[in-house]
Amino acid sequence: MKTLFYTFITALAAFSLFAMSSSGDAKLETATFAGGCFWCIEAPFEKVDGVVSAVSGYSGGSEKNPTYKQVSSGRTSHIEVVQVTFDPARVTYEQLVEVFWRQFDPTDAGGSFYDRGHHYTSAIFYHTDEQKQIAEASKTRLAESGVFSKPIVTPIRQFDVFYPAEEYHQDYYQKNPAHYQRYRKGSGRDKFIEKHWGKVKATNKMAMKYNKPSDDVIRKSLTELQYYVTQEDGTERPFRNEFWDNKADGIYVDIVSGEPLFSSRDKYKSGTGWPSFIRPLEKEHIVEKKDYKLLVPRVEVRSKYGDSHLGHVFTDGPQPTGLRYCINSAALRFIPKEKLADEGYESYLSHFE
């Protein structure tokens, strides 16, 4: 019966991936994480936009088709894992890794909270060399961040095989919500997460929300002009771009990361043929750098999280700021006021009251 279940789960996953691919949707990718009890790792990933599925199971060992009874006894070389299927056009692997670090204690080599033993230890199983590089870089950043005083011991291992856990373990947080919540609280997991991540600065949370995808994803999602402007520091033609004369109410966000940059309320007609603003909507999302590409030094403007080239800022603008943020339309996406809530920017509705 268990063999039939494994076969069914594998066939169903394969069929789903084939169906989505055949329908023209973006190619899906796979990530595998271990952070102790798989119930507590599966639930957070299922709530991430861009995640198609999160399946609890076993990996890292040599035994074939292990059962929960075998793995939980500690007599196999497997550990509890969650395999995540995601759309890289909506959420990046790097973002998933950042979500992962916030779910468990990466300094614990002996288990996870009150679940002790090898089968409850943590790991990132990489499926590609690119995933390996991203995971290693993320681990280094975490170690240098000062969030934890002890060394990060979570290994980064090459993925080999995945066995889905029994059906009653899947979506456990939905099937048995009361027991799931008691387990999380009783184990100390929630208290640990609140202690180490509850007071993390909002900028770190924003970095998770607004992130730069891989170059491959960027190339697929942008036009040639958008890529040229944002990734190759290009400049579009004046008066022949999308937003130079746009008068609608709304906000302008980075075409790459989605981070809010400018408001229509700060836009004015500069006569230059490019969208011009007297100030940013979110000053902390703007990075200014000296630009020596022309004979006269200029101040380049880039987005913080997307690292997109946006344009330049000059000191010949109108009052009250005296500034002119001269921005390429190709670096921007415009969200009309009436669509702010639909696209997750409802906090900016008050800006237009």
C-alpha positions as CSV (number, residue, x, y, z in Angstrom):
1,M,0.0,0.0,0.0
2,K,2.8,2.4,0.9
3,T,4.6,1.7,-2.4
4,L,1.3,2.5,-4.2
5,F,1.1,5.8,-2.3
6,Y,4.6,6.8,-3.2
7,T,4.0,5.9,-6.9
8,F,0.7,7.9,-6.9
9,I,2.4,11.0,-5.3
10,T,5.3,10.9,-7.8
11,A,3.0,10.4,-10.8
12,L,0.7,13.2,-9.6
13,A,3.6,15.6,-9.2
14,A,5.0,14.7,-12.6
15,F,1.6,15.1,-14.3
16,S,1.0,18.5,-12.6
17,L,4.4,19.8,-13.8
18,F,3.7,18.5,-17.3
19,A,0.3,20.1,-17.4
20,M,1.6,23.5,-16.3
21,S,4.5,23.3,-18.8
22,S,2.2,22.3,-21.6
23,S,-0.2,25.1,-20.9
24,G,2.5,27.7,-21.5
25,D,3.1,28.6,-17.9
26,A,6.6,29.4,-16.6
27,K,9.0,26.4,-16.0
28,L,8.9,25.4,-12.4
29,E,11.9,24.6,-10.2
30,T,12.5,22.5,-7.1
31,A,14.1,23.2,-3.8
32,T,14.6,20.9,-0.8
33,F,15.1,22.0,2.8
34,A,15.4,20.4,6.2
35,G,14.8,22.3,9.4
36,G,13.6,19.7,12.0
37,C,10.0,18.7,12.1
38,F,8.7,18.8,8.5
39,W,5.2,20.0,9.6
40,C,6.8,23.3,10.7
41,I,8.8,23.8,7.6
42,E,6.1,22.9,5.1
43,A,3.5,25.4,6.4
44,P,5.6,28.6,6.0
45,F,6.6,27.7,2.4
46,E,3.0,27.0,1.4
47,K,2.2,30.6,2.3
48,V,4.9,32.1,0.0
49,D,3.6,33.7,-3.2
50,G,5.1,31.8,-6.1
51,V,5.3,28.4,-4.3
52,V,3.2,25.8,-6.2
53,S,3.5,23.0,-3.6
54,A,5.4,22.0,-0.5
55,V,5.6,18.3,0.3
56,S,6.9,16.7,3.5
57,G,9.2,13.8,3.1
58,Y,12.6,12.2,3.7
59,S,16.0,12.7,2.0
60,G,19.7,12.5,2.6
61,G,19.9,8.8,3.3
62,S,20.5,5.5,1.5
63,E,17.5,3.5,2.5
64,K,14.8,3.1,-0.1
65,N,11.2,4.0,0.5
66,P,11.6,4.7,4.2
67,T,8.5,5.1,6.5
68,Y,7.9,7.7,9.2
69,K,8.3,4.9,11.8
70,Q,11.7,4.0,10.5
71,V,13.0,7.6,10.1
72,S,11.6,8.8,13.4
73,S,13.3,5.9,15.2
74,G,16.7,7.3,14.1
75,R,17.7,4.0,12.6
76,T,18.0,5.3,9.0
77,S,20.4,7.9,7.5
78,H,17.5,10.0,6.2
79,I,16.3,13.3,7.7
80,E,12.9,15.0,7.6
81,V,12.7,17.5,4.6
82,V,10.3,19.5,2.6
83,Q,10.5,19.6,-1.1
84,V,9.3,22.9,-2.6
85,T,8.1,23.4,-6.2
86,F,8.1,27.1,-7.2
87,D,7.8,29.5,-10.1
88,P,11.1,31.4,-10.4
89,A,9.3,34.2,-12.2
90,R,7.3,34.9,-9.0
91,V,9.7,34.0,-6.3
92,T,13.5,33.4,-6.5
93,Y,15.5,30.6,-4.9
94,E,17.4,33.1,-2.9
95,Q,14.1,34.4,-1.4
96,L,13.2,30.8,-0.5
97,V,16.5,30.3,1.3
98,E,15.9,33.5,3.2
99,V,12.5,32.2,4.3
100,F,14.1,28.9,5.3
101,W,16.7,30.5,7.7
102,R,13.9,32.1,9.7
103,Q,12.1,28.8,10.5
104,F,14.6,27.0,12.8
105,D,17.9,27.1,14.8
106,P,20.7,26.9,12.2
107,T,23.3,26.7,15.1
108,D,22.0,23.4,16.4
109,A,23.8,20.3,15.1
110,G,22.0,17.8,17.3
111,G,18.5,18.1,16.2
112,S,15.7,20.8,16.3
113,F,14.4,22.2,19.5
114,Y,13.1,19.3,21.6
115,D,13.3,16.9,18.7
116,R,16.7,15.4,19.0
117,G,18.7,13.1,16.7
118,H,20.2,13.1,13.2
119,H,16.8,12.7,11.6
120,Y,15.8,16.2,12.9
121,T,18.9,18.0,11.9
122,S,18.9,20.8,9.2
123,A,20.3,21.0,5.7
124,I,19.9,22.7,2.3
125,F,19.9,20.2,-0.5
126,Y,20.9,21.9,-3.7
127,H,19.6,20.7,-7.1
128,T,21.9,22.8,-9.3
129,D,25.3,24.4,-9.1
130,E,23.5,27.8,-9.1
131,Q,21.4,26.8,-6.1
132,K,24.6,25.7,-4.3
133,Q,26.3,29.1,-5.0
134,I,23.2,31.0,-3.8
135,A,22.8,28.9,-0.7
136,E,26.5,29.2,0.3
137,A,26.4,33.0,-0.2
138,S,23.3,33.2,1.8
139,K,24.8,31.2,4.6
140,T,27.9,33.4,4.7
141,R,25.7,36.5,4.9
142,L,23.7,35.0,7.8
143,A,26.9,34.1,9.6
144,E,28.2,37.7,9.2
145,S,24.9,39.3,10.1
146,G,25.2,38.9,13.8
147,V,21.7,37.5,14.2
148,F,23.2,34.4,15.9
149,S,26.2,34.4,18.3
150,K,27.0,30.7,17.6
151,P,28.4,29.3,14.3
152,I,25.9,28.4,11.5
153,V,26.2,24.6,11.3
154,T,23.5,23.8,8.6
155,P,25.2,21.9,5.8
156,I,24.7,22.5,2.1
157,R,24.4,19.1,0.5
158,Q,23.9,17.8,-3.0
159,F,20.4,16.5,-3.6
160,D,20.0,12.8,-4.4
161,V,16.5,11.4,-3.8
162,F,13.3,12.4,-2.2
163,Y,10.6,10.1,-0.7
164,P,7.2,11.7,0.2
165,A,6.0,11.2,3.7
166,E,2.8,9.4,4.4
167,E,-0.4,11.2,3.4
168,Y,-1.4,12.1,7.0
169,H,1.7,14.2,7.3
170,Q,0.9,16.4,4.3
171,D,-0.6,19.8,5.2
172,Y,-0.7,18.7,8.8
173,Y,-1.1,22.3,9.9
174,Q,-4.4,22.4,8.1
175,K,-5.7,19.0,9.1
176,N,-4.8,19.2,12.8
177,P,-4.4,23.0,13.5
178,A,-4.8,22.8,17.3
179,H,-2.2,20.1,17.7
180,Y,0.1,21.8,15.2
181,Q,0.0,25.1,17.1
182,R,0.6,23.4,20.5
183,Y,3.5,21.5,19.0
184,R,5.1,24.6,17.6
185,K,4.7,26.5,20.9
186,G,5.6,23.7,23.1
187,S,8.8,22.8,21.2
188,G,10.2,26.3,21.6
189,R,10.3,27.0,17.9
190,D,7.9,30.0,17.9
191,K,9.7,31.6,20.9
192,F,13.1,31.1,19.2
193,I,11.9,32.7,16.0
194,E,10.4,35.7,17.8
195,K,13.6,36.2,19.8
196,H,15.9,36.2,16.8
197,W,13.8,37.5,14.0
198,G,10.9,39.4,15.6
199,K,12.9,42.6,16.0
200,V,14.8,42.4,12.7
201,K,14.7,45.8,11.0
202,A,12.0,46.4,8.5
203,T,14.7,46.9,5.8
204,N,15.6,43.3,6.1
205,K,12.0,42.3,5.7
206,M,11.8,44.5,2.7
207,A,14.9,42.9,1.2
208,M,13.0,39.5,1.4
209,K,10.0,41.0,-0.3
210,Y,11.8,43.1,-2.9
211,N,14.7,41.1,-4.3
212,K,16.7,40.9,-7.5
213,P,16.0,37.6,-9.5
214,S,18.7,35.7,-11.3
215,D,19.9,37.2,-14.6
216,D,18.2,34.3,-16.5
217,V,14.8,35.3,-15.0
218,I,15.4,39.0,-15.6
219,R,16.2,38.3,-19.3
220,K,13.0,36.3,-19.7
221,S,10.8,38.9,-18.0
222,L,12.1,42.1,-19.5
223,T,12.1,43.6,-23.0
224,E,15.4,44.3,-24.7
225,L,15.1,48.0,-23.9
226,Q,14.2,47.3,-20.2
227,Y,17.2,45.0,-19.8
228,Y,19.5,47.5,-21.6
229,V,18.4,50.3,-19.3
230,T,18.3,48.5,-16.0
231,Q,21.1,46.0,-16.3
232,E,23.5,47.7,-18.8
233,D,23.1,51.3,-17.5
234,G,21.5,52.4,-20.7
235,T,19.3,55.4,-21.5
236,E,16.1,55.4,-23.5
237,R,15.1,58.1,-26.1
238,P,13.4,61.2,-24.8
239,F,9.7,61.8,-25.6
240,R,9.5,58.3,-27.0
241,N,9.1,56.4,-23.8
242,E,6.1,55.1,-21.9
243,F,5.7,57.5,-18.9
244,W,7.3,60.8,-19.8
245,D,3.8,62.4,-20.2
246,N,1.8,60.1,-17.9
247,K,-0.6,62.2,-15.7
248,A,-2.5,59.4,-14.0
249,D,-2.5,59.0,-10.2
250,G,-0.4,56.1,-8.9
251,I,3.1,54.9,-8.0
252,Y,6.1,53.9,-10.0
253,V,7.9,50.7,-8.9
254,D,11.2,49.1,-10.0
255,I,10.4,46.9,-13.1
256,V,12.8,44.3,-11.7
257,S,12.2,44.1,-8.0
258,G,8.8,45.8,-7.5
259,E,10.1,48.1,-4.8
260,P,8.2,51.4,-4.6
261,L,10.2,54.3,-6.0
262,F,8.2,57.4,-7.0
263,S,4.7,58.9,-6.8
264,S,2.7,60.6,-9.4
265,R,2.2,63.4,-6.8
266,D,5.9,64.2,-7.1
267,K,6.0,64.0,-10.9
268,Y,6.3,67.2,-12.9
269,K,6.7,68.3,-16.5
270,S,10.4,69.1,-16.9
271,G,10.5,69.4,-20.6
272,T,13.3,66.8,-20.9
273,G,11.2,64.0,-22.4
274,W,11.8,61.7,-19.4
275,P,9.7,61.1,-16.3
276,S,10.9,63.6,-13.7
277,F,10.2,63.7,-10.0
278,I,11.1,66.2,-7.2
279,R,11.6,63.4,-4.6
280,P,11.4,59.6,-4.2
281,L,8.4,58.0,-2.7
282,E,10.7,55.8,-0.5
283,K,14.0,57.5,0.0
284,E,15.6,54.4,1.5
285,H,14.9,52.5,-1.8
286,I,17.1,54.9,-3.7
287,V,20.9,54.5,-4.0
288,E,23.0,57.4,-5.4
289,K,26.4,56.9,-7.0
290,K,28.9,59.2,-8.7
291,D,28.9,58.7,-12.5
292,Y,31.9,59.7,-14.5
293,K,30.9,58.4,-17.9
294,L,30.5,61.9,-19.3
295,L,32.9,64.8,-19.1
296,V,30.8,66.3,-16.3
297,P,30.3,64.1,-13.2
298,R,26.7,63.2,-12.6
299,V,24.8,61.4,-9.8
300,E,23.4,58.1,-10.9
301,V,20.2,56.8,-9.3
302,R,19.8,53.0,-8.7
303,S,17.2,50.9,-6.8
304,K,18.3,49.5,-3.5
305,Y,17.0,45.9,-3.7
306,G,16.8,45.4,-7.4
307,D,20.1,47.2,-8.1
308,S,18.5,48.6,-11.3
309,H,19.9,51.6,-13.1
310,L,17.1,54.1,-13.0
311,G,18.6,57.4,-14.2
312,H,20.2,60.5,-12.7
313,V,19.4,63.2,-10.2
314,F,20.1,66.9,-10.8
315,T,19.9,70.1,-8.8
316,D,17.8,72.1,-11.3
317,G,14.4,71.0,-10.2
318,P,11.5,73.1,-8.8
319,Q,11.0,73.8,-5.1
320,P,10.5,72.7,-2.4
321,T,13.3,70.2,-3.1
322,G,15.2,71.8,-6.0
323,L,15.9,68.3,-7.3
324,R,15.1,66.6,-10.6
325,Y,15.1,62.8,-10.6
326,C,15.3,62.1,-14.3
327,I,14.2,58.5,-14.7
328,N,14.0,56.1,-17.6
329,S,10.4,54.8,-18.2
330,A,12.0,51.4,-19.1
331,A,13.1,51.0,-15.5
332,L,9.6,51.6,-14.1
333,R,6.3,49.8,-13.8
334,F,3.3,52.1,-13.2
335,I,0.5,51.0,-10.8
336,P,-2.6,53.1,-11.0
337,K,-4.2,54.3,-7.7
338,E,-7.2,52.1,-8.3
339,K,-5.1,48.9,-8.6
340,L,-2.8,49.5,-5.6
341,A,-4.7,47.2,-3.3
342,D,-5.0,44.5,-5.9
343,E,-1.2,44.4,-6.4
344,G,-0.3,44.5,-2.7
345,Y,0.6,48.2,-2.4
346,E,-2.5,49.2,-0.4
347,S,-0.4,51.0,2.2
348,Y,0.1,53.7,-0.4
349,L,-3.6,54.5,-0.9
350,S,-3.4,57.0,1.9
351,H,-0.8,58.9,-0.1
352,F,-3.6,59.9,-2.5
353,E,-6.3,60.9,0.1
